[in-house]
Amino acid sequence: MSEYLAHYRDAVRTALRDDDPADYEWTDSELDTYILHAVRDVSEVCPAEKRATLATVADTKTIDISSIDDILDIEYIEYEVDQDPPEFRNCTVWGSVLRMGIGTAPTEDDEDVYLYYRGVHELTATSTTIPVELEQVVIDGAIAYTALSWVNEGRKKVVEAIEKFDDMETAIGSISARIAQAETDLASGRAAIGDKDLEIGAALASVASRVAQATTDLTTGRSAIAQKMTEADAAIGSMTPRITQAINDLATGRTVVGSKADEIGAVITSMSNRVNQAISDLTSGRMDIGDNKANANAAIDSVTPRVTQAIADLSSSRDQIGVKMTDVDTSIDNMLQRINQAVTDLDAGRDYINKVNIGGNVPTEYAGMARTELSNAMTNLNQARGYLSEDQPVAEYQRAASQELSNAMVFLNQARGYLSEDQTATEYARFAIGELQAANINLGQARVYLEQERASREYAGFAAGELSNAIAYLNQARAYMAEDQESEGYARYAIVELNTANTYLNEAKGYLLTGQKVNEYAGYAGAELNIVKAYLSEASGYMGLINGKMTAGSLNAQFEQWANNKLAYFMTQLRKHPRKMRVKYMYPE
């Protein structure tokens, strides 16, 4: 059974020990070239006998046979075809034109003409014309041609090795120049070495002195902060009895509630509008409070006209009195809750005084919350006072309350310069807004039912005075807690000292530049030696490449002898199959 191309390919690889698919020495395409070379050699001796069908051209005896590319020798033609007996004819060929040996040219196009010729054997992946007895001969020839191709590659490697000798000599020549440059750089570095130890020591000593002074300044600043915290604690402690007295005054005043509920509505509506405006102002201003103190001052400025308006409203509403004592009690209960919440905030803030707190000035924040609660209580108190019975003593208490509120404005204006707020203060401001809104709701509920008597206004005036005093102490405490200007001054002194230390440090670095210059020359020398190392590595690589190629050349000679022997054996096998001689027949035209 005849074998196809894959069989020949496998046989050649096995003979040449090229059987690792992951690392083939020759590709399938290269092997196919050598196998077909051997097929053609075999075909020269034992060609395939073939017949091709040609087509006539009217009124001419010639036919173009350039499309047939495997012709080795032409025997004869048959025209007309398929006759019995066959009508064989002689023919001649010149180039790619065949001339038929016939008497009269065909009169029609495309009449069949059979061409009998000897050609190259066919060998593909699915077909072959090679006889079984010639298969091994083809394999031996393919092995020989493949081996000789490897020998030719070996010769190229030897030539490349010889060429690399010049590259190696160039690399070695470059090494000498780089070594000389390295020696020059090292000599230049020695000349640059100086003695700057004393200057460097003095500069570093100055640095140490400035750093020590900065440390002292920072320590002094910390002591100033502690002193202010102590004073703030004392001010907050003074608030407690004032708030307690205000609670007692309010409790006493609750027992003497009077009449006139009809007139309450209009005045409370006016006060409610003011409270709503205060909510709007606090919402707009306090949310902007941050590290920028100018914005905080602007927000506090917006409080002043509102408090002034509240005083005016209080003065104009004192002769408006309502009824329903039970509902008045509810409103005053709300006032007491605000005052109690302020006391709780102050107690909580006292625990953080003179401590290092993360996230902001916590005592100041609690003080701010307490102040907000007291302001809410003050608002509720002012609402109640607006409806107290109208007589001269009541008016006098009203004027006293107005004076106290004016005093509170003074303390508030004093506090503006020291207030500092952070993100946490903004959050507590939102809490204050919520409390103020809740107080406003209570005010709306109370305004229909409030009634006051003259005696209740008197106690309310006392409570207002106590609350004003408490607010004054609160503002004083907040001023102490926010007043860190002195400590900031010490911090600025420390910064100046550290800047001076940095100057001395730069001076010391300047002295060290001489050593840096020496290092630079050493670096240059090191770079030159690294280049030398690279050239040595390059020369070593060339030497290894030369050795490898020369070794391959040595092995190549042995393999070449084997390949030549294989080729000689192939030729011997061909001679055992003598080529068939062409027999010339004389066919009539």
C-alpha positions as CSV (number, residue, x, y, z in Angstrom):
1,M,0.0,0.0,0.0
2,S,1.5,3.4,-1.0
3,E,2.1,5.9,1.7
4,Y,1.4,9.7,1.6
5,L,3.4,12.7,2.6
6,A,3.0,12.4,6.4
7,H,4.6,9.0,6.3
8,Y,7.7,10.3,4.6
9,R,7.9,13.2,7.0
10,D,7.8,11.0,10.1
11,A,10.4,8.6,8.6
12,V,12.9,11.5,8.0
13,R,12.3,12.9,11.6
14,T,12.9,9.5,13.1
15,A,16.2,9.0,11.1
16,L,17.5,12.4,12.2
17,R,16.2,12.1,15.8
18,D,14.0,15.1,15.5
19,D,11.0,13.6,17.2
20,D,10.2,16.3,19.9
21,P,7.1,18.2,18.7
22,A,7.8,21.0,21.2
23,D,11.3,21.6,19.8
24,Y,11.5,20.5,16.2
25,E,14.8,21.3,14.4
26,W,13.0,21.5,11.1
27,T,9.4,22.6,10.4
28,D,7.0,20.5,8.3
29,S,7.4,22.9,5.5
30,E,11.2,22.6,5.4
31,L,11.0,18.8,5.5
32,D,8.4,18.8,2.7
33,T,10.9,20.8,0.5
34,Y,13.6,18.2,1.0
35,I,11.2,15.2,0.5
36,L,9.9,16.7,-2.8
37,H,13.5,17.3,-3.9
38,A,14.2,13.6,-3.4
39,V,10.9,12.7,-5.3
40,R,12.1,14.7,-8.3
41,D,15.5,13.0,-8.3
42,V,13.8,9.6,-8.2
43,S,11.4,10.7,-11.0
44,E,14.4,11.6,-13.2
45,V,15.4,7.9,-13.0
46,C,12.0,6.2,-12.7
47,P,9.4,8.8,-13.9
48,A,5.7,8.5,-13.6
49,E,4.0,7.6,-16.9
50,K,1.2,10.1,-17.4
51,R,-1.5,11.3,-19.9
52,A,-2.9,14.8,-20.2
53,T,-5.8,16.0,-22.3
54,L,-5.1,19.0,-24.5
55,A,-7.4,21.1,-26.6
56,T,-6.9,22.0,-30.3
57,V,-6.9,25.4,-31.8
58,A,-8.7,25.7,-35.1
59,D,-6.4,26.0,-38.2
60,T,-3.2,25.4,-36.3
61,K,-1.1,22.3,-35.4
62,T,0.4,23.9,-32.3
63,I,-0.8,23.7,-28.6
64,D,0.4,25.6,-25.5
65,I,1.5,23.1,-22.8
66,S,2.8,25.7,-20.3
67,S,0.1,24.7,-17.8
68,I,1.7,21.2,-17.4
69,D,4.6,21.7,-14.9
70,D,5.8,18.2,-14.2
71,I,6.9,17.1,-17.7
72,L,10.2,15.3,-17.9
73,D,9.9,13.8,-21.3
74,I,7.2,13.5,-24.0
75,E,6.5,10.3,-25.8
76,Y,3.7,11.0,-28.3
77,I,0.2,12.3,-28.8
78,E,-3.1,10.7,-29.7
79,Y,-5.4,12.5,-32.3
80,E,-8.1,11.8,-33.0
81,V,-8.8,10.2,-29.6
82,D,-10.4,7.0,-28.6
83,Q,-10.1,5.4,-32.0
84,D,-9.6,1.7,-32.5
85,P,-6.8,1.2,-33.3
86,P,-5.5,4.3,-31.6
87,E,-4.2,7.0,-33.8
88,F,-0.9,7.9,-32.2
89,R,1.1,10.8,-33.7
90,N,4.6,12.1,-33.4
91,C,5.2,15.6,-31.9
92,T,7.9,18.1,-31.2
93,V,8.3,20.6,-28.4
94,W,10.0,23.9,-28.4
95,G,9.8,25.8,-25.2
96,S,6.2,25.5,-24.0
97,V,4.7,24.9,-27.5
98,L,3.9,21.5,-28.8
99,R,3.6,20.9,-32.5
100,M,1.5,17.9,-33.6
101,G,2.8,15.7,-36.4
102,I,-0.4,15.6,-38.4
103,G,-1.0,16.4,-42.1
104,T,-3.9,18.8,-41.8
105,A,-4.6,21.2,-39.0
106,P,-7.7,20.8,-37.0
107,T,-10.7,22.8,-38.3
108,E,-12.4,23.1,-34.9
109,D,-11.4,24.5,-31.5
110,D,-11.3,22.4,-28.3
111,E,-11.0,19.0,-29.9
112,D,-9.4,16.6,-27.5
113,V,-5.7,15.6,-27.9
114,Y,-4.1,13.1,-25.6
115,L,-0.5,13.8,-24.5
116,Y,1.5,10.9,-23.3
117,Y,4.6,11.9,-21.2
118,R,6.9,11.0,-18.4
119,G,6.7,13.3,-15.4
120,V,7.5,13.9,-11.7
121,H,5.8,11.5,-9.3
122,E,2.9,13.0,-7.3
123,L,3.2,13.0,-3.5
124,T,0.6,14.9,-1.4
125,A,-1.2,14.5,1.9
126,T,-3.9,12.4,0.2
127,S,-2.4,11.0,-3.0
128,T,0.8,9.5,-4.5
129,T,2.1,7.9,-7.7
130,I,5.3,6.6,-6.1
131,P,5.6,2.8,-6.4
132,V,6.1,0.9,-3.1
133,E,9.6,-0.2,-4.2
134,L,10.8,3.4,-4.5
135,E,9.4,4.7,-1.2
136,Q,12.6,3.9,0.8
137,V,14.7,5.4,-1.9
138,V,12.8,8.7,-1.6
139,I,13.1,8.6,2.2
140,D,16.9,8.1,2.0
141,G,17.2,11.0,-0.4
142,A,15.1,13.3,1.8
143,I,17.3,12.3,4.8
144,A,20.4,13.2,2.9
145,Y,19.1,16.6,1.7
146,T,17.8,17.5,5.2
147,A,21.1,16.6,6.8
148,L,23.1,18.7,4.3
149,S,20.8,21.7,5.1
150,W,21.9,21.4,8.7
151,V,25.5,21.2,7.6
152,N,25.1,24.4,5.6
153,E,23.7,26.2,8.7
154,G,26.8,25.0,10.6
155,R,29.0,26.6,8.1
156,K,27.2,29.9,8.6
157,K,27.7,29.7,12.3
158,V,31.5,29.3,11.8
159,V,31.5,32.4,9.6
160,E,29.6,34.3,12.2
161,A,32.0,33.2,14.9
162,I,35.0,34.5,12.9
163,E,33.2,37.9,12.5
164,K,32.6,38.1,16.3
165,F,36.4,38.1,16.9
166,D,36.4,41.7,15.6
167,D,33.6,42.7,17.9
168,M,35.4,41.1,20.9
169,E,38.6,43.0,20.1
170,T,36.7,46.3,20.0
171,A,35.1,45.6,23.4
172,I,38.5,44.8,24.9
173,G,40.0,48.0,23.4
174,S,37.2,50.1,25.1
175,I,38.1,48.6,28.5
176,S,41.5,50.3,28.6
177,A,40.1,53.8,28.0
178,R,37.4,53.4,30.7
179,I,40.0,52.2,33.3
180,A,42.2,55.3,32.5
181,Q,39.2,57.6,33.0
182,A,38.3,56.0,36.3
183,E,41.9,56.6,37.6
184,T,41.6,60.3,36.6
185,D,38.3,60.7,38.4
186,L,39.6,59.1,41.6
187,A,42.7,61.5,41.5
188,S,40.3,64.5,41.1
189,G,38.3,63.3,44.1
190,R,41.3,63.1,46.4
191,A,42.2,66.8,45.7
192,A,38.7,67.9,46.7
193,I,38.7,66.4,50.2
194,G,38.8,69.1,52.9
195,D,38.5,69.5,56.6
196,K,35.1,71.0,57.5
197,D,34.4,69.1,60.7
198,L,34.6,72.2,63.0
199,E,32.3,74.4,60.9
200,I,29.8,71.5,60.7
201,G,29.9,70.9,64.4
202,A,29.2,74.6,65.2
203,A,26.2,74.7,62.8
204,L,24.7,71.5,64.3
205,A,25.1,72.9,67.8
206,S,23.2,76.0,66.8
207,V,20.5,73.8,65.4
208,A,20.2,72.0,68.8
209,S,19.9,75.3,70.7
210,R,17.1,76.6,68.5
211,V,15.2,73.4,68.8
212,A,15.5,73.5,72.6
213,Q,14.1,77.1,72.6
214,A,11.2,76.0,70.4
215,T,10.4,73.2,72.9
216,T,10.4,75.8,75.8
217,D,8.0,78.1,73.9
218,L,5.6,75.3,73.2
219,T,5.7,74.2,76.9
220,T,4.9,77.8,78.0
221,G,2.0,78.0,75.6
222,R,0.6,74.8,77.0
223,S,0.7,76.2,80.5
224,A,-1.2,79.3,79.4
225,I,-3.9,77.1,77.9
226,A,-4.2,75.2,81.3
227,Q,-4.6,78.5,83.2
228,K,-7.5,79.6,80.9
229,M,-9.2,76.3,81.4
230,T,-9.1,76.7,85.2
231,E,-10.7,80.2,84.9
232,A,-13.4,78.8,82.6
233,D,-14.2,76.0,85.1
234,A,-14.7,78.6,87.9
235,A,-17.0,80.7,85.7
236,I,-19.1,77.7,84.8
237,G,-19.3,76.8,88.5
238,S,-20.8,80.2,89.3
239,M,-23.6,79.6,86.8
240,T,-25.2,76.8,88.8
241,P,-26.7,78.9,91.8
242,R,-27.9,81.5,89.3
243,I,-29.8,79.0,87.3
244,T,-31.2,77.3,90.5
245,Q,-32.5,80.7,91.7
246,A,-34.1,81.3,88.3
247,I,-35.9,78.0,88.6
248,N,-37.3,78.9,92.1
249,D,-38.4,82.3,90.8
250,L,-40.3,80.8,88.0
251,A,-41.9,78.1,90.2
252,T,-43.1,80.9,92.5
253,G,-44.5,83.0,89.7
254,R,-46.5,80.1,88.3
255,T,-48.9,80.3,91.3
256,V,-50.1,83.8,90.5
257,V,-51.3,83.6,87.0
258,G,-54.0,86.1,85.9
259,S,-56.3,86.8,83.0
260,K,-56.6,88.5,79.6
261,A,-56.2,85.6,77.1
262,D,-57.9,87.4,74.3
263,E,-55.1,89.9,73.9
264,I,-52.4,87.3,73.9
265,G,-52.8,86.1,70.3
266,A,-51.6,89.2,68.5
267,V,-48.5,89.7,70.7
268,I,-47.5,86.0,70.7
269,T,-47.9,86.0,66.9
270,S,-45.4,88.9,66.7
271,M,-43.0,87.1,69.0
272,S,-43.4,83.8,67.0
273,N,-42.3,85.7,63.9
274,R,-39.2,86.9,65.7
275,V,-38.4,83.4,66.9
276,N,-38.9,82.0,63.4
277,Q,-36.5,84.7,62.1
278,A,-34.0,83.7,64.8
279,I,-34.3,80.1,63.6
280,S,-33.6,81.3,60.0
281,D,-30.6,83.4,61.2
282,L,-29.1,80.6,63.3
283,T,-29.6,78.2,60.4
284,S,-27.9,80.5,57.9
285,G,-25.1,81.7,60.2
286,R,-24.1,78.8,62.4
287,M,-23.8,76.4,59.5
288,D,-21.0,78.6,58.1
289,I,-19.0,78.7,61.3
290,G,-15.6,76.9,60.8
291,D,-11.9,77.8,61.0
292,N,-12.8,81.2,59.5
293,K,-13.5,83.5,62.5
294,A,-14.7,86.4,60.4
295,N,-17.6,84.3,59.2
296,A,-18.4,83.4,62.9
297,N,-18.4,87.1,63.8
298,A,-20.8,87.9,61.0
299,A,-23.2,85.2,62.2
300,I,-23.1,86.5,65.7
301,D,-23.7,90.1,64.4
302,S,-27.0,88.8,62.9
303,V,-28.2,87.9,66.4
304,T,-28.0,91.5,67.7
305,P,-31.0,93.0,65.9
306,R,-33.1,90.0,66.7
307,V,-32.4,90.3,70.5
308,T,-33.1,94.0,70.3
309,Q,-36.5,93.3,68.6
310,A,-37.3,90.8,71.2
311,I,-36.7,93.5,73.9
312,A,-39.0,95.9,72.0
313,D,-41.7,93.2,71.7
314,L,-41.4,92.4,75.4
315,S,-41.9,96.1,76.3
316,S,-44.9,96.5,74.1
317,S,-46.7,93.3,75.2
318,R,-46.6,93.6,78.9
319,D,-50.2,94.8,79.2
320,Q,-51.5,91.8,77.2
321,I,-52.7,89.1,79.6
322,G,-54.5,85.8,79.0
323,V,-56.2,83.1,80.8
324,K,-56.0,79.3,81.3
325,M,-53.6,78.7,84.1
326,T,-53.3,75.0,83.4
327,D,-51.9,75.6,79.9
328,V,-49.5,78.2,81.3
329,D,-48.1,75.6,83.6
330,T,-47.3,73.4,80.6
331,S,-45.4,76.2,78.9
332,I,-43.4,77.0,82.0
333,D,-42.6,73.2,82.4
334,N,-41.0,73.4,78.9
335,M,-38.9,76.4,80.1
336,L,-37.7,74.3,83.1
337,Q,-36.7,71.5,80.8
338,R,-34.5,73.8,78.8
339,I,-32.8,75.2,81.9
340,N,-32.2,71.6,83.2
341,Q,-30.7,70.6,79.9
342,A,-28.4,73.6,80.1
343,V,-27.2,72.5,83.6
344,T,-26.6,69.0,82.2
345,D,-24.6,70.3,79.3
346,L,-22.4,72.4,81.6
347,D,-21.8,69.4,83.9
348,A,-20.8,67.3,80.9
349,G,-18.5,70.1,79.5
350,R,-16.7,70.5,82.9
351,D,-15.4,66.9,82.7
352,Y,-13.4,67.9,79.5
353,I,-11.8,71.1,80.9
354,N,-8.0,71.0,80.9
355,K,-7.9,67.8,78.9
356,V,-6.6,67.1,75.4
357,N,-9.7,66.3,73.4
358,I,-9.8,64.8,69.9
359,G,-12.0,66.4,67.2
360,G,-12.2,70.0,68.5
361,N,-12.7,72.2,71.7
362,V,-15.2,70.0,73.5
363,P,-15.7,72.2,76.7
364,T,-16.5,75.2,74.4
365,E,-18.9,73.0,72.5
366,Y,-20.8,72.0,75.6
367,A,-20.8,75.6,76.8
368,G,-22.3,76.6,73.5
369,M,-25.1,74.0,73.9
370,A,-25.8,75.2,77.4
371,R,-26.0,78.8,76.2
372,T,-28.4,77.7,73.5
373,E,-30.6,76.0,76.1
374,L,-30.6,79.1,78.4
375,S,-31.4,81.3,75.4
376,N,-34.4,79.0,74.7
377,A,-35.5,79.3,78.3
378,M,-35.1,83.1,78.1
379,T,-37.3,83.1,75.1
380,N,-40.0,81.2,76.9
381,L,-39.6,83.5,79.9
382,N,-40.0,86.6,77.7
383,Q,-43.1,85.1,76.2
384,A,-44.6,84.6,79.6
385,R,-43.6,88.0,80.8
386,G,-45.4,89.6,77.8
387,Y,-48.7,88.7,79.2
388,L,-48.2,89.7,82.8
389,S,-50.8,92.0,84.2
390,E,-50.4,95.7,83.5
391,D,-49.6,98.0,86.4
392,Q,-46.7,100.2,87.3
393,P,-44.6,97.6,89.2
394,V,-44.9,95.2,86.3
395,A,-43.6,97.9,83.9
396,E,-40.7,98.5,86.2
397,Y,-39.8,94.8,86.2
398,Q,-40.1,94.9,82.4
399,R,-37.7,97.8,82.2
400,A,-35.4,95.9,84.5
401,A,-35.6,92.8,82.3
402,S,-34.9,94.9,79.2
403,Q,-31.8,96.3,80.9
404,E,-30.6,92.7,81.8
405,L,-31.1,91.7,78.2
406,S,-29.1,94.7,77.1
407,N,-26.4,93.6,79.5
408,A,-26.5,90.2,77.9
409,M,-26.0,91.8,74.5
410,V,-22.8,93.4,75.9
411,F,-21.5,90.0,77.0
412,L,-22.5,88.5,73.7
413,N,-20.5,91.2,71.8
414,Q,-17.5,90.6,74.1
415,A,-17.7,86.9,73.3
416,R,-17.7,87.4,69.5
417,G,-14.0,88.1,69.3
418,Y,-13.1,84.8,71.0
419,L,-15.5,82.4,69.6
420,S,-14.0,79.6,67.5
421,E,-16.1,76.9,66.0
422,D,-15.3,73.6,64.2
423,Q,-17.3,71.0,62.5
424,T,-18.6,69.6,65.8
425,A,-19.9,73.0,66.7
426,T,-21.8,73.0,63.5
427,E,-23.5,69.8,64.5
428,Y,-24.4,71.2,68.0
429,A,-25.8,74.3,66.2
430,R,-28.1,72.0,64.3
431,F,-29.1,70.6,67.7
432,A,-29.8,74.1,68.9
433,I,-32.0,74.8,65.9
434,G,-34.0,71.7,66.7
435,E,-34.5,72.9,70.3
436,L,-35.5,76.3,69.2
437,Q,-38.0,74.9,66.8
438,A,-39.4,72.8,69.6
439,A,-39.6,75.9,71.8
440,N,-41.5,77.7,69.1
441,I,-44.0,74.9,68.9
442,N,-44.5,75.1,72.7
443,L,-45.0,78.9,72.3
444,G,-47.7,78.3,69.7
445,Q,-49.5,76.0,72.0
446,A,-49.1,78.3,75.0
447,R,-50.1,81.6,73.3
448,V,-53.9,80.7,73.3
449,Y,-53.9,79.8,77.0
450,L,-51.3,82.0,78.8
451,E,-52.5,84.4,81.5
452,Q,-50.4,86.3,83.9
453,E,-50.9,88.3,87.0
454,R,-48.8,91.2,88.3
455,A,-47.2,89.0,90.9
456,S,-46.1,86.4,88.4
457,R,-44.3,89.2,86.4
458,E,-42.3,90.1,89.5
459,Y,-41.1,86.6,89.9
460,A,-40.5,86.3,86.2
461,G,-38.3,89.4,86.4
462,F,-36.3,87.8,89.2
463,A,-35.8,84.7,87.1
464,A,-34.8,86.8,84.1
465,G,-32.2,88.5,86.1
466,E,-30.8,85.2,87.3
467,L,-30.7,83.8,83.8
468,S,-29.0,86.9,82.5
469,N,-26.3,86.5,85.2
470,A,-26.0,82.8,84.3
471,I,-25.6,83.8,80.6
472,A,-22.9,86.3,81.5
473,Y,-20.9,83.6,83.4
474,L,-21.4,81.3,80.5
475,N,-20.1,83.9,78.0
476,Q,-17.2,84.6,80.3
477,A,-16.3,80.9,80.4
478,R,-16.6,80.5,76.7
479,A,-14.3,83.5,76.3
480,Y,-11.7,81.8,78.5
481,M,-12.0,78.6,76.6
482,A,-11.8,80.2,73.2
483,E,-9.0,82.6,74.1
484,D,-5.9,80.8,72.9
485,Q,-4.2,83.9,71.5
486,E,-1.4,83.7,74.1
487,S,-0.7,80.1,73.3
488,E,-0.7,80.8,69.6
489,G,1.9,83.5,70.2
490,Y,4.2,81.0,71.9
491,A,3.6,78.6,69.0
492,R,4.7,81.4,66.6
493,Y,7.9,81.9,68.7
494,A,8.6,78.2,68.4
495,I,8.1,78.3,64.6
496,V,10.6,81.2,64.4
497,E,13.1,79.2,66.4
498,L,12.6,76.1,64.2
499,N,13.1,78.2,61.0
500,T,16.4,79.5,62.4
501,A,17.4,76.0,63.2
502,N,16.7,75.0,59.6
503,T,19.0,77.9,58.4
504,Y,21.8,76.5,60.5
505,L,21.1,73.0,59.2
506,N,21.3,74.3,55.6
507,E,24.6,75.9,56.5
508,A,25.9,72.5,57.8
509,K,24.7,70.9,54.6
510,G,26.8,73.5,52.6
511,Y,29.9,72.4,54.5
512,L,29.1,68.9,53.6
513,L,29.0,69.7,49.9
514,T,32.8,69.3,49.7
515,G,32.3,65.7,50.7
516,Q,29.5,65.4,48.2
517,K,31.9,66.5,45.4
518,V,34.3,63.8,46.4
519,N,31.5,61.3,46.3
520,E,30.6,62.6,42.8
521,Y,34.1,61.9,41.6
522,A,34.0,58.5,43.2
523,G,30.6,58.0,41.5
524,Y,32.2,58.9,38.1
525,A,35.0,56.4,38.7
526,G,32.4,53.8,39.7
527,A,30.4,54.5,36.6
528,E,33.5,54.1,34.4
529,L,34.3,50.8,36.1
530,N,30.7,49.6,35.6
531,I,31.2,50.4,31.9
532,V,34.4,48.4,32.0
533,K,32.5,45.5,33.6
534,A,29.9,45.8,30.8
535,Y,32.6,45.6,28.2
536,L,34.1,42.6,29.9
537,S,30.7,41.0,30.0
538,E,30.2,41.8,26.3
539,A,33.6,40.4,25.4
540,S,32.9,37.3,27.5
541,G,29.6,36.9,25.7
542,Y,31.4,37.1,22.3
543,M,33.9,34.5,23.5
544,G,31.1,32.2,24.6
545,L,29.3,32.7,21.3
546,I,32.5,32.0,19.4
547,N,33.1,28.9,21.4
548,G,29.6,27.7,20.8
549,K,29.7,28.3,17.1
550,M,33.2,26.7,16.8
551,T,31.9,23.7,18.7
552,A,29.0,23.5,16.4
553,G,31.4,23.7,13.5
554,S,33.4,20.9,14.9
555,L,30.3,18.7,15.2
556,N,29.2,19.9,11.8
557,A,32.2,18.3,10.1
558,Q,31.2,14.9,11.5
559,F,27.6,15.3,10.6
560,E,28.6,16.5,7.1
561,Q,30.5,13.3,6.5
562,W,27.4,11.3,7.6
563,A,25.2,13.4,5.3
564,N,27.5,12.9,2.3
565,N,27.5,9.2,2.9
566,K,23.7,9.2,3.1
567,L,23.5,11.1,-0.2
568,A,26.0,8.7,-1.8
569,Y,23.8,5.8,-0.7
570,F,20.8,7.5,-2.2
571,M,22.5,7.9,-5.5
572,T,23.5,4.2,-5.4
573,Q,19.9,3.2,-4.9
574,L,18.9,5.3,-7.9
575,R,21.4,3.5,-10.1
576,K,19.8,0.2,-9.1
577,H,16.6,1.5,-10.9
578,P,17.8,2.3,-14.5
579,R,15.8,4.9,-16.3
580,K,13.5,3.5,-19.1
581,M,14.8,4.5,-22.5
582,R,12.5,6.4,-24.8
583,V,11.5,4.4,-27.9
584,K,10.8,6.5,-30.9
585,Y,8.0,5.4,-33.1
586,M,7.4,6.6,-36.6
587,Y,3.7,7.3,-36.7
588,P,2.1,8.5,-40.0
589,E,1.0,12.1,-40.2
